Amino acid sequence: MKVFRFLLIIVLAGCASSPYRQTNKVYKKKVKDYAKLLRQYPLQDSALSTSNFVGTTNLSMRRPNFVVIHHTAQNSCDQTLKTFTLPRTAVSAHYVICRDGNVFHMLNDLLRAHHAGVSKWGNNVDLNSSSIGIEIDNNGFEPFTEAQINSLLQLLDRLKKTWSIPEANFIGHADVAPGRKVDPSRYFPWKQLADRGFGLWYDTTNVKIPVGFNAMQALRVIGYNIKDSVAAIQSFKIHFVQNDSLYQITEADKKILFDLSNKYQ
């Protein structure tokens, strides 16, 4: 019953008097409904009888293993918070970071947000089920503010330590949904994050491309879905070669891919 009690108390702290009081009540009700579901043994629609249920004593909540970073493609934090609290939109994130660096926590880290959609990274499909989604207030055509990046770095540090998220598993929405999404934009400072241990970066110093090197397979090794090769190249460049919008692999790109593919293996 520890899991049940835990779910009952994961309500947004300190928000009782906020303009989102009503949506916070909906959040609490949904959590209680999930808690009721967890209490059923077996599930009411199960073919098994109660006599054939043996409750294990070894359990815990499923833990996130990835962080997926987005930009909101909207014009204000208020607009995004409203979008994420309207049932008809069916979209959400765990965190929203405003332009002034203020961070809104919208969903407990152990619960599934609707932020990644149809997605794939390596052999991981449905990133919603294994990731934490972070939305940064940005319309996609402007630099991110220093306050936002500072808050993001602090948040990522906490998430990495709390959930033991591997360094390579800090990725962008465009990475997991090539051709469908382009966020966070080419303005996003991925190298700055990588320098702090959130994502991998490349070093092409003294890199020599081996004979027969396959750039598309290197993209696949990194994690990209290469079913649509042009989309995969576009997403790769949004993340790693932000000053190049051409949908083709250059010799310089091959050096980057060779170095990265060795790090991601």
N, C-alpha and C positions, 0 to 999 in steps of 0.2 A: 504493500500500500504506500510505500515511500514515494514511488513515481506518481501515484494519484495525488498525494498531498503536495508534491512539488508542482504539479501542473496547476493546482488550485491557487498557488500563491504567486505565479509569474505574471502579475499584472503590472502595467507601467507605473512605476513609483512616482509619486509627486505630481500626478496629472489630474487629480480629482477635480480641480477647479479650472482646468484648461478649457479652451473652446471645443476641445475634442472629448469632452466628458461623455457624451452619448456614444461615440464610437468606442471609447474605452470600455463602456459597459457591454457593448457588443463583443469586444475582444474577450472580456471576462466570461461571457456566456458561452462563446465558442470553446474556450479552454475547458470550462466545466463539462460541456458536451463531450469533448474528447476524453476527459477524465472518466466520465460515465462509461464510455466505450471501452476504456482500458480495464474497468472493473468487471466487465463481462468475462466469464470463463466457463465454457468457450463462448465465442460470439453467438448471438441468438440465431444467426442464419447459418451457423455451422452444422455440418452433418454429424458431428460428434456429440455424444451425450456428456453431461456433466461428470458422470462417473468415469469417463475416459480422459478427463483433464487432470494432468499432474503439473501443478505450478512450480516452475523452476525457481530456485532462490538466487540464481545468478543472472541478473539483468541490469540494464541501465538504459538511458535514453540514447538514441542514435546521435553520433557526434558529427559536426561538419568537418570536411576534409579539404575544402576549397574556399577561396574568397573570390567572388566575381564582382568586378568594379564597373559601374555604369556612369554615364552622365544622363541627367533627367530629360533633356531635350524639351524642357519647359522654361518658363521665364521667372520663376520665383519659388522659394521654398513653400510658401503658402499654397501655391498652385499644386505642387507635388504632393504635399500632405493631404490636400483635398482629394486628389486623384487616387491616392492609396487608401483612402477611407470611404470611398464610394463602392458599394457592393457590385454595381454594374460594370465597373472597370476590370474587376478580377485580377488586378496587378498589385504588387506590394514589394517591399524590401525590408530587410532587417534594420538598416540604418539609412538616414538621409543627412547629408552634410550641407549646410547652407553656406552662402557666400561669405558670411561673417565668421565662419568656423563653428557655428553652433551645430551640435549633433543631436538629431532626434532618433531615439531607439524605438522602433515600431513593432518589433516582434522578437520574442525570446530566441536566442541563437539556436536552440535545439529544435525549434519548429520550422516547418517548411514554408518559405515565402514563394510568391509567384513572380519571379524576376527574370529568370533566364529563358523561359519558354523552351521551344524545341532546341536542343543543344547537345553538343558532343565534344569531348576533349579526351584524346587518346581512346581508351576503351570505356570511358565513363560517359554514359548517356543520362539524360534527365538531370542536369546539374542542379536543378531546384532541390532535388532530394539529398544532395551531398554538399551543399555550399551555403555560405552566408552572402547575401546580396547587399552591396553598398551603393547607394545612389548619391551622386554629387550634383548639386544644383548648378547646372550649366546648360546652355542651349545648344552646345555642340559647335559653336562658331566663335568661341572666345577663350582666352586663357583661363585656367583655374586660378583662384586667388591663393595667396600665400597662406592666409588663415585656413582655407579649406585643406590644403596639403598638410599643414602642420597638424590639424585635427585628425586627418586621415592617417598620418604616420603614427600618432598616438593610439588611435583605434586599432590599427593593424598590429601594433606591438602587443596590445592586450589580447587580441584574438589569437595571434600566433602562439603566445605563451599559454593561454587558457586551454586551447584545443589542440596544441601540438601540430599545427598546420605546417606541412613541408614548405620549404622556401620556394620550390618550383610551382606551388599550387595557388599563387596569387596571380590571377589572370583577368582579362577584360571580357566584356560581353561580346565584342567582335571576334575574339579568339574562339569562343565556344559556339558562335552562330555566324560563321562566315557567309557573306552575301546577304544576310538578313539584317545584321546589325553592324553599326560602325562606332559604337561607343565603348569606352571613353574615346574621345576624338584624338586627332593627331597632336593636339595641344597638351595631352596628358603626359606628365613627367615620369615615364616608366623607369628610366635609368636612375632617377633620384630614389625611387622606391627600391630598386634592386640594390643600390648601394647600402640600403638599410636592412637588406635581407628579405625583402618582399618581392619575390620574382627573380628570375635569372636574367643576366645580361651577357653580352659577348665581348670578347677581346680578340681582334683579328691580327694582333701583332705576331709576326713570324708565322702566320697560318699559311700552309701550302695545301691547295686543294688536290686530293688524290685523283689519280686517273680513274675515270668511270664514276665519279661522284654523281649521285642522283639527287638533285635538289628537291624534287617533289617528295621523295621518300624521306628526306631529312625533315621536311615540313611535317610529315606524318609522325616521325619519331618524336618531334617536339610536342605534338598533341593535336595538330590541326586536322580537321576533316578535309581530305583532299578530293572528295568526290567531285566537287566543282573546283577545278584547279585555279581558275581565275579568281574566284571568291577567296580561296585559301591564301593566294598571294596577296590579295588586297588586305586581308586581315593581318597577315604577317607584317606588312609594311606599315599599317596603322600603328602597330605596337613597336616594331623594331627599326623601321627606316622611315621616319615620319616626314622627311623632306622629299620623299619620292612617291608620286602618285601613279607611276606607270605599273601596269599589271603584267610585268614580266620580270624574270630573274636575271639580274646582271652578274658579272663576275664578282663584284664587291659583295653582292647579296649571297653568293655561294660561299664566300669565306665566313660570313656571319652565320649562315645555316650550318656549315660544317662545325664551327665552334659550338654553336648552341646544341646541335644534335648530340654531340659528345657529352655535354653537360646534362641533358635531359634523359640520357640513357640510364 
